[in-house]
Amino acid sequence: MGAKRFLVLVVPVAGSLGLPIAVALVMKQAGIGAGVGLILLLICLWFALMLRFAQMPEHS
C-alpha cells in the first residue's frame, strides 16, 4: 500500500511541474503544432493517472 500512497503524492506534482517544461521544449524543437499535440496527449494521460490513483472513500 506504500507504493500507491507514493503515487498519489507524485502524480499531481509530476504533472504540474513536468508538463510545462516538456511542452516548452517540444515547441522549441518541433513547433507549435507538435506542442499542442503533446499537451493534449499528456493531459489525457495525466488525467487518467489522477483518476486511477485517486483515494476515494469506500462505500458501505
C-alpha positions in Angstrom: 0.0 0.0 0.0 3.0 2.3 0.4 3.6 2.5 -3.4 0.1 3.6 -4.0 0.4 6.4 -1.5 3.6 7.5 -3.1 1.9 7.6 -6.5 -1.0 9.6 -5.0 1.6 12.2 -3.9 3.9 12.2 -7.0 1.4 12.1 -9.9 -0.1 15.6 -9.3 3.3 17.2 -8.7 4.9 15.5 -11.7 2.1 16.6 -14.0 2.1 20.2 -12.8 5.9 20.6 -13.0 6.8 18.3 -15.9 4.0 19.3 -18.3 5.0 22.9 -19.0 8.7 22.0 -19.3 8.0 19.2 -21.7 5.7 21.3 -23.9 8.1 24.3 -24.0 11.0 22.0 -25.1 8.9 20.3 -27.8 7.6 23.7 -29.1 11.1 25.0 -29.3 12.3 22.0 -31.3 9.3 20.9 -33.4 6.9 23.9 -33.5 3.6 24.9 -32.1 1.6 22.1 -33.7 3.7 19.4 -32.0 3.5 21.3 -28.7 -0.3 21.4 -28.9 -0.4 17.7 -29.8 1.9 16.8 -26.9 -0.2 18.8 -24.4 -3.4 17.0 -25.4 -1.7 13.6 -25.1 -0.1 14.4 -21.8 -3.1 16.0 -20.2 -5.3 12.9 -21.2 -2.6 10.6 -19.7 -2.2 12.7 -16.6 -6.0 12.9 -16.0 -6.3 9.1 -16.4 -3.5 8.6 -13.9 -5.1 11.0 -11.4 -8.4 9.1 -11.7 -6.6 5.7 -11.3 -4.7 6.6 -8.2 -7.3 8.9 -6.5 -8.1 7.9 -3.0 -11.9 7.8 -2.8 -13.9 6.9 0.3 -15.3 3.4 0.2 -19.0 2.7 0.2 -20.5 0.6 2.9 
